[in-house]
Amino acid sequence: MERYGVSLRRTPGTSSTRSLNDDQRKRFEINQQLDFRLRDPERRPLRVNCYFQRGSISAAFRHIPTEIASLESLGLPKVLEEFARKPSRVRPFTGPTGSGKSTRWRRSST
């Protein structure tokens, strides 16, 4: 996590370190996990999930694509585009980690 400039401890902040604020730290301690967003050293957006694993703090970092992929390039059926363009519809996006839920959501809302 230090590689991405994230600290879970109370440390004096620097321009390259993002310490969790008191509310985030408290939620992490209570829930044993925390989701948040930040940017990597190249300023690309990341989704971060910190959690406890085998008694240690672990984290998963996922880049959020800055370019929106087309539905065709994602291999999604044409009917999904028609469904997404309808007003006032519930749009469930489910799937395993890294399957493109955020990308699909961004693509369908443009």
Buried (B, 14 or more C-beta within 10 A) or exposed (E): BEEBBBBBEEEEEEEEBBBBEEEBBEBBEEEEBBEBEEEEEEEEBBBBBBBEEEEEEEBEBEEEBEEBBEBEEEEBEEEBBEEBEEEEEEEEEEEEEEEBBBBBEBBBEE
